[in-house]
Amino acid sequence: MNNELTPAASVEFDAGYLATAELDARFYLDQVMAMVGVDGLVEALAQPFLLARVDQHAAAVRESLTAAGKGIDSISLAAYARSVIAVHQRHGRLLPTPDSVDWSDADWTVLRLVAVCHLADAVDAF
């Protein structure tokens, strides 16, 4: 019996992997949205200066993903958010919670994560 994968089996495996990766990415983005995205986007809509900062961060995220040859989709945005959070934690800093953020002086990490949520919402990545 031949143990090689047939092209059809490879396609089915790849499709299953992508479906799982997509679900995992959407779940992760949903967690980030709950952590800072919802409150950050609400605040940004109420405060033009904050919306401008979020837009600048969103442009930087979009540029970074595009330069890396990645799309603006749930998998790429979740991976980007994971890397931002990993660096934040490596510096020994606690992750933000909605009630711990001073939106008038939000730090880089918070703004970057809100920007990821903004992009994810724009491409329906949740």
Backbone as JSON Lines, residues from 0, in Angstrom:
{"i":0,"aa":"M","n":[0.84,-1.18,0.0],"ca":[0.0,0.0,0.0],"c":[0.88,1.25,0.0]}
{"i":1,"aa":"N","n":[0.54,2.2,-0.77],"ca":[1.29,3.43,-0.91],"c":[0.9,4.4,0.21]}
{"i":2,"aa":"N","n":[1.88,4.9,0.99],"ca":[1.61,5.81,2.1],"c":[1.73,7.28,1.72]}
{"i":3,"aa":"E","n":[1.96,7.56,0.46],"ca":[2.09,8.95,0.04],"c":[0.73,9.63,0.05]}
{"i":4,"aa":"L","n":[0.74,10.91,0.35],"ca":[-0.49,11.69,0.29],"c":[-0.83,11.97,-1.16]}
{"i":5,"aa":"T","n":[-2.05,11.79,-1.51],"ca":[-2.49,12.15,-2.86],"c":[-2.74,13.65,-2.88]}
{"i":6,"aa":"P","n":[-2.74,14.25,-4.04],"ca":[-3.02,15.68,-4.09],"c":[-4.34,16.04,-3.43]}
{"i":7,"aa":"A","n":[-5.37,15.22,-3.59],"ca":[-6.66,15.52,-2.97],"c":[-6.55,15.49,-1.45]}
{"i":8,"aa":"A","n":[-5.81,14.51,-0.92],"ca":[-5.64,14.44,0.53],"c":[-4.87,15.65,1.04]}
{"i":9,"aa":"S","n":[-3.89,16.1,0.29],"ca":[-3.12,17.27,0.69],"c":[-4.0,18.51,0.73]}
{"i":10,"aa":"V","n":[-4.86,18.65,-0.25],"ca":[-5.75,19.81,-0.29],"c":[-6.7,19.78,0.9]}
{"i":11,"aa":"E","n":[-7.25,18.6,1.21],"ca":[-8.16,18.49,2.35],"c":[-7.43,18.82,3.64]}
{"i":12,"aa":"F","n":[-6.22,18.33,3.81],"ca":[-5.45,18.62,5.02],"c":[-5.17,20.1,5.13]}
{"i":13,"aa":"D","n":[-4.72,20.7,4.04],"ca":[-4.41,22.12,4.05],"c":[-5.66,22.95,4.36]}
{"i":14,"aa":"A","n":[-6.79,22.6,3.77],"ca":[-8.02,23.33,4.02],"c":[-8.42,23.21,5.48]}
{"i":15,"aa":"G","n":[-8.27,22.03,6.06],"ca":[-8.59,21.83,7.48],"c":[-7.67,22.64,8.36]}
{"i":16,"aa":"Y","n":[-6.39,22.65,8.02],"ca":[-5.42,23.43,8.79],"c":[-5.76,24.91,8.73]}
{"i":17,"aa":"L","n":[-6.07,25.39,7.53],"ca":[-6.39,26.81,7.38],"c":[-7.66,27.17,8.13]}
{"i":18,"aa":"A","n":[-8.64,26.27,8.12],"ca":[-9.88,26.53,8.84],"c":[-9.6,26.62,10.34]}
{"i":19,"aa":"T","n":[-8.76,25.73,10.86],"ca":[-8.41,25.76,12.28],"c":[-7.6,27.02,12.6]}
{"i":20,"aa":"A","n":[-6.64,27.34,11.77],"ca":[-5.82,28.54,11.98],"c":[-6.7,29.79,11.95]}
{"i":21,"aa":"E","n":[-7.65,29.81,11.04],"ca":[-8.57,30.95,10.93],"c":[-9.42,31.08,12.19]}
{"i":22,"aa":"L","n":[-9.94,29.97,12.68],"ca":[-10.75,30.0,13.91],"c":[-9.92,30.43,15.1]}
{"i":23,"aa":"D","n":[-8.7,29.9,15.21],"ca":[-7.81,30.29,16.3],"c":[-7.5,31.79,16.24]}
{"i":24,"aa":"A","n":[-7.24,32.28,15.04],"ca":[-6.92,33.7,14.87],"c":[-8.12,34.57,15.25]}
{"i":25,"aa":"R","n":[-9.29,34.18,14.81],"ca":[-10.5,34.95,15.14],"c":[-10.75,34.94,16.65]}
{"i":26,"aa":"F","n":[-10.53,33.81,17.3],"ca":[-10.71,33.72,18.74],"c":[-9.71,34.63,19.45]}
{"i":27,"aa":"Y","n":[-8.46,34.61,19.01],"ca":[-7.43,35.46,19.62],"c":[-7.77,36.94,19.44]}
{"i":28,"aa":"L","n":[-8.17,37.32,18.24],"ca":[-8.54,38.71,17.99],"c":[-9.74,39.12,18.85]}
{"i":29,"aa":"D","n":[-10.66,38.2,19.05],"ca":[-11.8,38.48,19.91],"c":[-11.34,38.76,21.35]}
{"i":30,"aa":"Q","n":[-10.34,38.02,21.81],"ca":[-9.79,38.25,23.14],"c":[-9.12,39.63,23.23]}
{"i":31,"aa":"V","n":[-8.38,39.99,22.21],"ca":[-7.73,41.31,22.19],"c":[-8.78,42.41,22.14]}
{"i":32,"aa":"M","n":[-9.83,42.17,21.38],"ca":[-10.92,43.15,21.31],"c":[-11.54,43.34,22.68]}
{"i":33,"aa":"A","n":[-11.74,42.26,23.42],"ca":[-12.31,42.37,24.77],"c":[-11.33,43.05,25.72]}
{"i":34,"aa":"M","n":[-10.04,42.81,25.53],"ca":[-9.03,43.36,26.43],"c":[-8.94,44.89,26.3]}
{"i":35,"aa":"V","n":[-8.82,45.4,25.09],"ca":[-8.67,46.85,24.9],"c":[-9.41,47.4,23.68]}
{"i":36,"aa":"G","n":[-9.78,46.55,22.76],"ca":[-10.34,47.02,21.5],"c":[-11.67,47.73,21.61]}
{"i":37,"aa":"V","n":[-12.62,47.12,22.31],"ca":[-13.95,47.72,22.41],"c":[-13.86,49.1,23.05]}
{"i":38,"aa":"D","n":[-13.27,49.16,24.24],"ca":[-13.18,50.44,24.93],"c":[-12.33,51.44,24.14]}
{"i":39,"aa":"G","n":[-11.25,50.96,23.54],"ca":[-10.38,51.85,22.78],"c":[-11.08,52.44,21.57]}
{"i":40,"aa":"L","n":[-11.84,51.63,20.87],"ca":[-12.54,52.14,19.69],"c":[-13.69,53.08,20.08]}
{"i":41,"aa":"V","n":[-14.37,52.77,21.16],"ca":[-15.42,53.68,21.65],"c":[-14.81,55.02,22.03]}
{"i":42,"aa":"E","n":[-13.71,54.98,22.78],"ca":[-13.03,56.22,23.17],"c":[-12.52,56.98,21.95]}
{"i":43,"aa":"A","n":[-11.98,56.25,20.98],"ca":[-11.45,56.89,19.78],"c":[-12.55,57.6,18.99]}
{"i":44,"aa":"L","n":[-13.73,57.01,18.96],"ca":[-14.83,57.67,18.26],"c":[-15.29,58.93,18.99]}
{"i":45,"aa":"A","n":[-15.05,58.98,20.29],"ca":[-15.47,60.14,21.08],"c":[-14.39,61.22,21.16]}
{"i":46,"aa":"Q","n":[-13.14,60.83,20.9],"ca":[-12.03,61.77,21.05],"c":[-11.21,61.81,19.75]}
{"i":47,"aa":"P","n":[-11.38,62.84,18.95],"ca":[-10.69,62.9,17.65],"c":[-9.17,62.72,17.74]}
{"i":48,"aa":"F","n":[-8.52,63.26,18.79],"ca":[-7.07,63.11,18.9],"c":[-6.69,61.63,19.07]}
{"i":49,"aa":"L","n":[-7.5,60.89,19.79],"ca":[-7.22,59.46,19.98],"c":[-7.48,58.69,18.7]}
{"i":50,"aa":"L","n":[-8.53,59.04,17.99],"ca":[-8.81,58.4,16.7],"c":[-7.66,58.62,15.73]}
{"i":51,"aa":"A","n":[-7.09,59.81,15.73],"ca":[-5.95,60.1,14.85],"c":[-4.76,59.22,15.22]}
{"i":52,"aa":"R","n":[-4.51,59.04,16.5],"ca":[-3.4,58.19,16.93],"c":[-3.64,56.74,16.55]}
{"i":53,"aa":"V","n":[-4.87,56.26,16.73],"ca":[-5.2,54.88,16.35],"c":[-5.04,54.71,14.84]}
{"i":54,"aa":"D","n":[-5.49,55.68,14.07],"ca":[-5.34,55.62,12.61],"c":[-3.87,55.56,12.2]}
{"i":55,"aa":"Q","n":[-3.01,56.33,12.89],"ca":[-1.58,56.28,12.59],"c":[-1.01,54.9,12.88]}
{"i":56,"aa":"H","n":[-1.41,54.32,13.99],"ca":[-0.95,52.98,14.33],"c":[-1.49,51.95,13.34]}
{"i":57,"aa":"A","n":[-2.74,52.11,12.93],"ca":[-3.32,51.18,11.94],"c":[-2.55,51.25,10.62]}
{"i":58,"aa":"A","n":[-2.18,52.44,10.22],"ca":[-1.39,52.58,8.99],"c":[-0.03,51.88,9.13]}
{"i":59,"aa":"A","n":[0.58,51.99,10.3],"ca":[1.87,51.33,10.53],"c":[1.72,49.81,10.53]}
{"i":60,"aa":"V","n":[0.65,49.3,11.12],"ca":[0.4,47.85,11.11],"c":[0.19,47.38,9.67]}
{"i":61,"aa":"R","n":[-0.65,48.09,8.94],"ca":[-0.93,47.74,7.55],"c":[0.37,47.74,6.73]}
{"i":62,"aa":"E","n":[1.19,48.76,6.92],"ca":[2.46,48.86,6.18],"c":[3.39,47.71,6.54]}
{"i":63,"aa":"S","n":[3.46,47.38,7.82],"ca":[4.33,46.3,8.27],"c":[3.91,44.96,7.68]}
{"i":64,"aa":"L","n":[2.61,44.68,7.72],"ca":[2.13,43.4,7.17],"c":[2.33,43.34,5.66]}
{"i":65,"aa":"T","n":[2.04,44.44,4.99],"ca":[2.21,44.49,3.53],"c":[3.68,44.3,3.15]}
{"i":66,"aa":"A","n":[4.58,44.96,3.87],"ca":[6.02,44.83,3.59],"c":[6.5,43.41,3.81]}
{"i":67,"aa":"A","n":[5.85,42.68,4.72],"ca":[6.22,41.29,4.99],"c":[5.53,40.32,4.02]}
{"i":68,"aa":"G","n":[4.76,40.86,3.06],"ca":[4.08,40.03,2.09],"c":[2.84,39.33,2.65]}
{"i":69,"aa":"K","n":[2.31,39.86,3.72],"ca":[1.12,39.27,4.36],"c":[-0.1,40.11,4.03]}
{"i":70,"aa":"G","n":[-1.25,39.45,4.1],"ca":[-2.5,40.14,3.87],"c":[-3.02,40.77,5.16]}
{"i":71,"aa":"I","n":[-4.01,41.6,5.01],"ca":[-4.68,42.18,6.17],"c":[-5.88,41.27,6.44]}
{"i":72,"aa":"D","n":[-5.62,40.2,7.16],"ca":[-6.65,39.2,7.44],"c":[-6.51,38.73,8.88]}
{"i":73,"aa":"S","n":[-7.41,37.87,9.29],"ca":[-7.43,37.47,10.7],"c":[-6.14,36.77,11.12]}
{"i":74,"aa":"I","n":[-5.59,35.92,10.29],"ca":[-4.38,35.19,10.67],"c":[-3.2,36.14,10.84]}
{"i":75,"aa":"S","n":[-3.01,37.04,9.9],"ca":[-1.9,37.99,9.98],"c":[-2.08,38.98,11.13]}
{"i":76,"aa":"L","n":[-3.29,39.46,11.31],"ca":[-3.53,40.42,12.39],"c":[-3.38,39.77,13.77]}
{"i":77,"aa":"A","n":[-3.83,38.53,13.9],"ca":[-3.66,37.83,15.18],"c":[-2.18,37.59,15.47]}
{"i":78,"aa":"A","n":[-1.42,37.2,14.46],"ca":[0.01,36.98,14.65],"c":[0.7,38.29,15.04]}
{"i":79,"aa":"Y","n":[0.3,39.37,14.42],"ca":[0.88,40.67,14.75],"c":[0.55,41.04,16.2]}
{"i":80,"aa":"A","n":[-0.7,40.87,16.6],"ca":[-1.1,41.17,17.98],"c":[-0.34,40.3,18.97]}
{"i":81,"aa":"R","n":[-0.16,39.02,18.63],"ca":[0.61,38.11,19.51],"c":[2.03,38.63,19.71]}
{"i":82,"aa":"S","n":[2.64,39.11,18.63],"ca":[4.03,39.6,18.76],"c":[4.09,40.87,19.6]}
{"i":83,"aa":"V","n":[3.12,41.75,19.45],"ca":[3.08,42.97,20.26],"c":[2.94,42.6,21.74]}
{"i":84,"aa":"I","n":[2.03,41.68,22.02],"ca":[1.81,41.27,23.41],"c":[3.03,40.55,23.97]}
{"i":85,"aa":"A","n":[3.67,39.73,23.17],"ca":[4.86,39.0,23.63],"c":[5.98,39.96,24.02]}
{"i":86,"aa":"V","n":[6.21,40.97,23.2],"ca":[7.25,41.96,23.52],"c":[6.88,42.72,24.79]}
{"i":87,"aa":"H","n":[5.63,43.07,24.91],"ca":[5.14,43.78,26.1],"c":[5.41,42.95,27.36]}
{"i":88,"aa":"Q","n":[5.09,41.67,27.3],"ca":[5.29,40.79,28.45],"c":[6.76,40.52,28.72]}
{"i":89,"aa":"R","n":[7.57,40.42,27.67],"ca":[9.02,40.21,27.87],"c":[9.66,41.36,28.63]}
{"i":90,"aa":"H","n":[9.07,42.52,28.53],"ca":[9.57,43.68,29.29],"c":[9.01,43.71,30.7]}
{"i":91,"aa":"G","n":[8.32,42.63,31.09],"ca":[7.82,42.52,32.46],"c":[6.62,43.38,32.76]}
{"i":92,"aa":"R","n":[5.91,43.77,31.74],"ca":[4.74,44.64,31.94],"c":[3.46,43.82,31.91]}
{"i":93,"aa":"L","n":[2.52,44.19,32.74],"ca":[1.22,43.52,32.77],"c":[0.41,43.92,31.55]}
{"i":94,"aa":"L","n":[-0.42,43.02,31.1],"ca":[-1.31,43.34,29.99],"c":[-2.38,44.32,30.47]}
{"i":95,"aa":"P","n":[-2.77,45.23,29.6],"ca":[-3.78,46.2,30.01],"c":[-5.16,45.56,30.15]}
{"i":96,"aa":"T","n":[-5.96,46.15,30.99],"ca":[-7.36,45.78,31.11],"c":[-8.17,47.04,30.79]}
{"i":97,"aa":"P","n":[-9.41,46.88,30.39],"ca":[-10.18,48.08,30.01],"c":[-10.2,49.17,31.09]}
{"i":98,"aa":"D","n":[-10.25,48.76,32.34],"ca":[-10.33,49.77,33.41],"c":[-8.97,50.33,33.82]}
{"i":99,"aa":"S","n":[-7.88,49.76,33.29],"ca":[-6.55,50.26,33.68],"c":[-5.95,51.26,32.68]}
{"i":100,"aa":"V","n":[-6.64,51.49,31.58],"ca":[-6.09,52.35,30.52],"c":[-6.55,53.79,30.71]}
{"i":101,"aa":"D","n":[-5.59,54.69,30.7],"ca":[-5.89,56.12,30.67],"c":[-5.89,56.51,29.18]}
{"i":102,"aa":"W","n":[-7.07,56.63,28.6],"ca":[-7.18,56.83,27.16],"c":[-6.6,58.17,26.71]}
{"i":103,"aa":"S","n":[-6.48,59.13,27.61],"ca":[-5.88,60.41,27.22],"c":[-4.36,60.29,27.09]}
{"i":104,"aa":"D","n":[-3.8,59.2,27.63],"ca":[-2.36,58.99,27.57],"c":[-2.04,57.5,27.36]}
{"i":105,"aa":"A","n":[-2.76,56.87,26.46],"ca":[-2.57,55.43,26.21],"c":[-1.17,55.18,25.67]}
{"i":106,"aa":"D","n":[-0.54,54.09,26.13],"ca":[0.82,53.8,25.68],"c":[0.82,53.13,24.3]}
{"i":107,"aa":"W","n":[2.01,52.96,23.76],"ca":[2.21,52.44,22.42],"c":[1.54,51.08,22.25]}
{"i":108,"aa":"T","n":[1.73,50.18,23.2],"ca":[1.17,48.83,23.09],"c":[-0.34,48.88,22.98]}
{"i":109,"aa":"V","n":[-0.97,49.65,23.83],"ca":[-2.43,49.75,23.82],"c":[-2.9,50.32,22.48]}
{"i":110,"aa":"L","n":[-2.27,51.37,22.03],"ca":[-2.67,51.97,20.75],"c":[-2.47,51.0,19.59]}
{"i":111,"aa":"R","n":[-1.38,50.25,19.63],"ca":[-1.13,49.3,18.56],"c":[-2.18,48.18,18.55]}
{"i":112,"aa":"L","n":[-2.55,47.71,19.75],"ca":[-3.56,46.65,19.83],"c":[-4.94,47.17,19.42]}
{"i":113,"aa":"V","n":[-5.27,48.4,19.79],"ca":[-6.54,48.98,19.35],"c":[-6.52,49.13,17.83]}
{"i":114,"aa":"A","n":[-5.39,49.49,17.26],"ca":[-5.27,49.61,15.81],"c":[-5.48,48.26,15.13]}
{"i":115,"aa":"V","n":[-4.92,47.21,15.71],"ca":[-5.14,45.86,15.16],"c":[-6.63,45.53,15.18]}
{"i":116,"aa":"C","n":[-7.29,45.86,16.28],"ca":[-8.73,45.62,16.39],"c":[-9.5,46.43,15.35]}
{"i":117,"aa":"H","n":[-9.07,47.66,15.15],"ca":[-9.71,48.53,14.15],"c":[-9.59,47.91,12.76]}
{"i":118,"aa":"L","n":[-8.41,47.43,12.42],"ca":[-8.21,46.78,11.11],"c":[-9.0,45.48,11.02]}
{"i":119,"aa":"A","n":[-8.99,44.71,12.1],"ca":[-9.72,43.44,12.1],"c":[-11.21,43.68,11.89]}
{"i":120,"aa":"D","n":[-11.72,44.71,12.51],"ca":[-13.14,45.04,12.35],"c":[-13.42,45.47,10.91]}
{"i":121,"aa":"A","n":[-12.5,46.21,10.32],"ca":[-12.69,46.7,8.95],"c":[-12.71,45.56,7.93]}
{"i":122,"aa":"V","n":[-12.0,44.46,8.21],"ca":[-11.97,43.34,7.25],"c":[-12.8,42.17,7.74]}
{"i":123,"aa":"D","n":[-13.63,42.41,8.75],"ca":[-14.53,41.39,9.31],"c":[-13.76,40.14,9.72]}
{"i":124,"aa":"A","n":[-12.7,40.35,10.51],"ca":[-11.83,39.24,10.92],"c":[-12.22,38.63,12.25]}
{"i":125,"aa":"F","n":[-13.4,38.97,12.76],"ca":[-13.85,38.41,14.04],"c":[-14.81,37.28,13.8]}
